[in-house]
Amino acid sequence: MSEKPTRCIVGECGREIYARGICRSCYESARRQIAAGRRSWDGLVEIGMALPARQLIRNPLTLALQKLDRAN
């Protein structure tokens, strides 16, 4: 999948994306399934019902300050 979707990737949902390529309603439903132990994020990604979590992009200033803290 080269382009980022702009609408929920779950079936015919089509709502605005909240996270992982799905809308808030589908996300909360998935979260409940995961909390109950019936699914996992990796499993949902595998079957195309969610996108992988995106890597957090850290603020360059925060990274520089952390390096300074470690050096002291």
Stockholm file with secondary structure:
# STOCKHOLM 1.0

chainA/1-72         MSEKPTRCIVGECGREIYARGICRSCYESARRQIAAGRRSWDGLVEIGMALPARQLIRNPLTLALQKLDRAN
#=GR chainA/1-72 SS CCSCCSBCCSTTCCCBCCBTTBCHHHHHHHHHHHHTTSCCHHHHHHTTSSCCCCCCCCCHHHHHHHHHHHHC
#=GC SS_cons        CCSCCSBCCSTTCCCBCCBTTBCHHHHHHHHHHHHTTSCCHHHHHHTTSSCCCCCCCCCHHHHHHHHHHHHC
//
